[in-house]
Amino acid sequence: MDTARADALAAHERLRTHGWIAARAETFRHLPPPAADTWLQGPADGATPGCDAPPLAGAGWTLHPVGHAPQGSVQARWLDALDPAQRAELFAGLPQPGDGDAAPFAWAHRALCRQGLRLRVQATPGKAGPDQGTVWLQLRHQPRAQAEAPLLVLDIDPGVHCVLIETHERETAQCGQAVAQNLHTHIHLGAGATLRHLRIAAPGAGDQIAHHVHARIDTHAHYEQALVATEGAYHLQRTLLDLQGHHATAHASGLLLAAGQALEQQVHTAHHAAHTTSQVETLALASGAARVVANAHTRIAPGADEAAVRQRLTGIPLAGRPRLVMRPHLEIQHDQVQAAHGATWGALPEDALFYARQRGLDDASARALVVEGMAHALLERCIDHPELLATWLSDGWLTQAIARHLATAQETHHE
């Protein structure tokens, strides 16, 4: 038996003997994930009939330029997890899944993973410091099978500055079936590196999606993640921020749009070193019978002197009877720290709506203007890079997504 197959079978056995996520697991108690079979339903070769899209059709990971922005020195390797040598390269240096609440997702990923992409962003030869410039990347992912477990590994070398736009938007021409996608991303920022990471996740109505982002942040490195996510039959966005080096910083924000289905964002942050800083901010807009959960958990370890933490979670029901759960949580094991958290739940600000109507806008247009303004403000507070936001916002995707969401909310309101 080859080592690739043995590794996958060992992961299957781990799931069989230890079981799936417990029904009362604290991390998932408000929005329990579907059963293990959902994430393993494809045949052994991963080519589910009717939804086997080849890479040349644009499925899987594709790497694209961003306008005329510099691409820098980027190494990209698309690897086959069924080949023993390529699987070893794909998973090299990644942690074992372990025994935590979310570990069954990781074991299911090991069992099913068929393809992955490893990216390394290096310093440009002959240049140093500010002369390096910023490397721009755009990654798009399309499903390749009805059950899949894609993998992305991104290493950013010390001192390198990078911008990444990552999009997950379904094109039914590639795969017209509902999919179960258990995606894992591992990011490592070397000392002094920066990554401004804009993630767009818009699954189909019948899709069951779980995205797991693991970011390890070294000394003086800086990571910003702005997530824009829409609902699905099940949709989990889970980010683990591991601040390993002193003066490491991380900022994660989430704009969550749900008009009748399920959506959860989890951000788990661990401060392991002194003078580390983290911020988590979520804006959840829900209507109809939507179920939305925003879960922020930050742990300050012993010895993390002068760590600074801030959590701010906001839920706004727009129409109907959505279920909104805001869960900030701090675990502080050191005395000399600064920490603040809060959660709010309420309507759109009436003063902003009043001023919008004073400009001659009807109620629907006023609500759209206020919601879009709140969304822009959230993203701008997270991503300290106006050019990145302007580049993405210029195609009108966010405006259209908010308009669709509000239109659905209005239909719910009149039912």
C-alpha positions in Angstrom: 0.0 0.0 0.0 1.4 3.4 -0.9 1.8 6.1 1.8 -0.8 8.4 0.3 -3.5 5.8 0.6 -2.3 4.7 4.0 -2.5 8.3 5.3 -6.1 8.7 4.0 -7.2 5.4 5.5 -5.6 6.2 8.8 -7.7 9.4 8.9 -10.9 7.4 8.1 -10.0 5.0 10.9 -9.5 7.9 13.3 -13.0 9.2 12.5 -14.5 5.8 12.9 -12.9 5.2 16.3 -13.2 8.7 17.8 -16.5 9.7 16.2 -17.8 12.9 14.7 -18.3 16.3 16.5 -20.4 15.7 19.6 -23.9 16.9 19.5 -23.3 19.1 22.5 -19.8 20.4 21.6 -19.6 23.9 23.0 -17.9 25.3 19.9 -20.8 24.3 17.6 -23.8 24.2 20.0 -25.7 27.0 18.2 -25.2 25.7 14.7 -24.2 22.0 14.7 -22.4 20.8 11.5 -23.9 18.0 9.3 -22.9 14.4 10.0 -19.5 13.0 9.0 -20.9 11.2 5.9 -21.7 14.6 4.4 -18.0 15.4 4.1 -17.0 11.9 2.9 -19.8 11.1 0.5 -17.7 11.1 -2.7 -16.4 7.7 -4.1 -12.9 6.7 -3.2 -11.3 8.3 -6.3 -12.9 11.7 -5.5 -14.7 11.9 -8.9 -18.3 12.0 -8.0 -20.5 11.3 -11.1 -22.0 14.5 -12.6 -19.7 16.9 -10.9 -16.2 15.9 -11.9 -14.7 19.2 -13.2 -11.1 19.1 -14.5 -8.6 21.8 -13.7 -8.5 23.0 -17.3 -12.2 23.9 -17.0 -11.3 26.4 -14.3 -12.1 24.1 -11.3 -10.0 23.9 -8.2 -7.5 26.7 -7.4 -6.6 29.1 -10.1 -4.1 32.0 -9.7 -4.8 35.3 -11.5 -3.0 38.7 -11.8 -4.6 41.8 -10.3 -4.6 44.5 -12.9 -1.0 45.8 -13.4 0.0 45.2 -9.8 3.4 43.6 -9.2 3.4 39.8 -8.9 6.8 39.6 -7.2 8.6 36.3 -6.7 5.9 33.6 -6.2 6.4 29.9 -6.3 3.2 28.0 -7.0 2.8 24.2 -6.9 -0.4 22.4 -7.7 -0.1 19.0 -6.0 -1.9 15.7 -6.3 -2.6 14.3 -2.8 -3.1 10.8 -4.3 0.6 10.7 -5.3 2.8 9.7 -2.3 5.6 12.1 -3.1 3.3 15.0 -3.9 1.1 14.4 -0.8 4.2 14.5 1.4 5.2 17.8 -0.2 1.7 19.2 0.1 1.3 18.4 3.9 4.9 19.0 4.8 5.2 21.1 8.0 1.5 21.2 8.7 0.3 20.3 12.2 -1.6 17.1 12.9 -5.4 17.6 13.5 -5.2 16.8 17.2 -8.2 16.3 19.5 -10.0 19.7 19.7 -13.7 20.4 19.0 -13.1 21.0 15.3 -10.5 18.2 14.9 -13.0 15.8 13.1 -13.2 18.4 10.3 -9.4 18.2 9.9 -9.4 14.3 10.0 -12.2 14.3 7.4 -10.1 16.6 5.3 -7.1 14.3 5.5 -9.3 11.4 4.5 -10.7 13.0 1.4 -8.1 15.5 0.2 -7.3 15.0 -3.5 -5.7 18.3 -4.6 -3.9 21.2 -3.1 -1.9 24.3 -3.9 1.3 25.4 -2.1 2.3 29.1 -2.6 5.5 30.7 -1.4 5.9 34.5 -1.7 9.6 35.4 -1.6 11.6 38.6 -1.4 12.5 40.0 -4.8 16.2 39.3 -5.5 18.4 42.4 -5.3 15.8 44.5 -3.4 15.5 45.2 0.3 13.2 47.0 2.7 10.6 49.4 1.1 12.0 48.7 -2.4 10.4 45.3 -2.2 7.0 46.8 -2.9 3.8 44.8 -2.3 3.0 41.5 -4.0 -0.6 41.2 -5.3 -2.3 37.8 -5.8 -5.8 36.7 -6.6 -6.9 33.1 -6.0 -10.2 31.7 -7.2 -11.7 28.4 -6.3 -14.4 26.4 -8.0 -15.7 23.1 -6.8 -14.3 20.0 -8.5 -16.6 17.3 -6.9 -19.8 17.0 -4.9 -17.6 16.1 -1.9 -14.2 17.7 -1.7 -11.5 18.8 0.7 -9.2 21.4 -1.0 -6.0 22.5 0.6 -4.1 25.8 0.3 -0.7 26.4 2.0 0.7 29.9 1.8 4.2 30.8 3.1 5.2 34.5 3.1 8.9 35.0 3.7 10.2 37.4 6.3 9.8 41.1 5.5 7.6 40.5 2.4 4.4 42.5 2.0 1.5 40.7 0.3 -2.1 41.4 -0.7 -4.4 38.4 -1.5 -7.9 38.4 -2.9 -9.5 35.0 -2.4 -12.9 34.3 -3.9 -15.2 31.3 -3.6 -18.2 32.1 -5.9 -20.1 29.2 -7.5 -20.4 29.0 -11.2 -23.1 26.3 -11.9 -21.6 25.7 -15.4 -18.6 24.1 -13.6 -20.6 22.0 -11.1 -24.4 22.2 -11.1 -24.8 20.0 -8.1 -24.9 21.0 -4.4 -21.5 20.4 -2.9 -20.0 19.6 0.5 -16.7 21.4 0.7 -14.3 21.0 3.7 -11.6 23.5 2.8 -8.4 24.1 4.9 -5.9 26.9 4.4 -2.6 27.2 6.3 -0.8 30.6 6.3 2.6 31.3 7.8 3.9 34.9 8.0 7.6 35.2 8.6 9.1 37.8 10.8 8.1 41.3 9.7 5.9 40.1 6.9 2.4 41.5 6.2 -0.7 39.9 4.6 -3.9 41.8 3.7 -6.3 39.0 3.0 -9.8 39.7 1.5 -11.9 36.5 1.4 -15.2 36.3 -0.5 -17.3 33.1 0.2 -20.7 32.9 -1.6 -21.9 29.3 -1.8 -24.9 28.0 -3.6 -28.2 27.6 -1.8 -27.9 23.9 -1.4 -24.1 23.8 -0.5 -22.7 22.7 2.8 -19.4 24.6 3.3 -16.8 24.6 6.0 -13.7 26.8 5.5 -10.9 26.6 8.0 -8.1 29.2 8.0 -5.0 28.6 10.2 -2.6 31.6 10.4 0.7 31.6 12.2 2.1 35.0 12.8 5.8 35.6 13.7 7.6 38.5 15.3 6.5 41.9 14.1 4.4 40.3 11.4 0.9 41.7 10.6 -2.2 39.8 9.3 -5.5 41.4 8.3 -8.4 39.2 7.1 -11.7 40.7 5.9 -14.4 38.2 5.2 -17.5 38.7 3.2 -19.8 35.6 3.4 -23.3 34.7 2.3 -25.5 31.9 3.5 -25.8 28.3 2.5 -27.5 25.1 3.6 -24.7 25.0 6.1 -21.8 27.6 6.0 -19.0 27.7 8.6 -16.1 30.1 8.4 -13.5 29.3 11.1 -10.2 31.2 11.5 -7.5 30.4 14.0 -5.0 33.2 14.6 -1.8 32.0 16.3 0.3 35.0 17.4 3.7 33.4 18.0 6.2 36.2 18.0 6.4 39.4 20.0 4.7 42.5 18.5 2.7 40.2 16.2 -0.7 41.7 15.2 -3.9 40.3 13.7 -7.2 41.9 12.7 -10.2 39.8 11.5 -13.5 41.2 10.4 -16.6 39.5 9.0 -19.6 40.8 7.0 -22.2 38.1 7.2 -25.3 38.2 5.0 -28.1 35.6 5.5 -31.7 35.8 4.4 -33.1 32.5 5.4 -30.3 29.9 5.7 -27.3 29.2 8.0 -24.0 31.0 8.4 -21.5 31.0 11.2 -18.1 32.8 11.7 -15.7 31.6 14.3 -12.5 33.5 15.1 -10.2 31.8 17.7 -7.1 33.8 18.6 -4.2 32.7 20.8 -1.7 35.3 22.2 1.6 33.4 22.9 4.0 36.3 23.1 4.5 39.7 24.7 3.2 42.9 23.0 0.8 41.1 20.7 -2.4 42.7 19.4 -5.6 41.3 18.0 -9.0 42.7 16.9 -12.1 40.8 15.9 -15.1 42.6 14.5 -18.3 41.1 12.9 -21.4 42.7 11.4 -24.2 40.2 10.8 -27.3 41.1 8.8 -30.1 38.6 8.8 -33.7 38.2 7.8 -36.4 35.6 7.4 -35.6 32.4 9.3 -31.8 32.7 9.0 -29.6 31.3 11.6 -26.4 33.4 12.1 -23.7 32.9 14.7 -20.7 35.1 15.4 -18.2 33.4 17.7 -15.0 35.2 18.9 -12.7 33.4 21.4 -9.4 34.9 22.4 -6.9 33.3 24.8 -4.0 35.3 26.3 -1.4 32.8 27.5 0.8 33.2 30.6 3.8 35.5 29.7 1.9 37.4 27.0 2.9 40.7 28.7 1.1 43.8 27.5 -1.1 41.9 25.0 -4.0 44.0 23.7 -7.3 42.4 22.6 -10.6 43.9 21.3 -13.8 42.1 20.2 -16.8 43.8 18.7 -19.8 41.8 17.4 -22.9 43.4 16.0 -26.1 41.6 14.8 -28.9 43.4 12.9 -32.2 41.6 12.1 -33.7 43.2 9.0 -37.0 41.4 8.6 -38.8 38.2 9.7 -37.6 36.2 12.7 -33.9 35.4 12.2 -31.9 33.8 15.0 -28.7 35.9 15.7 -26.2 34.7 18.3 -23.2 36.9 19.2 -20.6 35.2 21.4 -17.6 37.2 22.5 -15.3 35.3 24.9 -12.0 36.1 26.6 -9.7 33.7 28.4 -7.0 35.7 30.2 -4.1 34.0 31.9 -1.8 37.0 32.4 -2.3 40.1 34.5 -0.7 42.9 32.5 -3.0 43.0 29.4 -5.6 45.3 27.8 -8.8 43.5 26.8 -12.3 44.6 25.8 -15.2 42.8 24.3 -18.8 43.5 23.5 -21.9 42.4 21.5 -24.8 44.4 20.3 -28.1 43.4 18.7 -30.5 45.9 17.2 -32.0 47.7 14.3 -30.4 49.8 11.6 -29.5 53.3 13.0 -32.6 55.5 12.7 -30.6 58.7 12.5 -28.7 57.4 9.5 -32.0 56.3 7.8 -33.5 59.7 8.5 -30.7 61.6 6.9 -30.7 59.2 3.9 -34.5 59.9 3.4 -33.8 63.6 3.8 -31.7 63.3 0.6 -34.9 62.2 -1.3 -34.3 58.5 -1.2 -37.2 56.0 -0.8 -37.1 53.6 2.2 -35.5 50.7 0.2 -32.8 53.0 -1.2 -32.1 54.5 2.2 -31.7 51.1 3.8 -29.4 50.0 1.0 -27.2 53.2 1.4 -27.0 52.7 5.2 -26.1 49.0 5.0 -23.5 49.6 2.3 -22.0 52.4 4.3 -21.7 50.1 7.4 -20.2 47.4 5.3 -17.6 49.7 3.8 -16.7 51.1 7.3 -16.2 47.6 8.6 -13.9 46.6 5.8 -11.9 49.8 6.0 -11.4 49.4 9.7 -9.9 45.9 9.0 -8.0 46.3 5.8 -5.5 49.2 6.0 -5.0 49.3 2.2 -7.4 51.7 0.3 -6.2 50.5 -3.1 -7.1 46.9 -2.3 -10.6 47.7 -1.3 -11.1 50.1 -4.2 -9.9 47.4 -6.6 -12.4 44.9 -5.3 -15.3 47.3 -4.8 -15.0 48.7 -8.3 -16.8 45.7 -9.9 -19.9 46.3 -7.8 -20.1 42.8 -6.3 -20.8 44.0 -2.8 -23.4 46.5 -3.9 -25.3 43.8 -5.8 -25.0 41.3 -2.9 -26.4 43.8 -0.4 -29.2 44.7 -2.9 -30.2 41.1 -3.3 -30.1 40.5 0.4 -32.3 43.5 1.2 -34.7 42.6 -1.6 -35.1 39.1 0.0 -35.6 40.8 3.4 -38.3 43.0 1.9 -40.1 40.1 0.4 -40.0 38.4 3.8 -41.3 41.5 5.5 -44.4 41.5 3.2 -45.2 37.8 3.5 
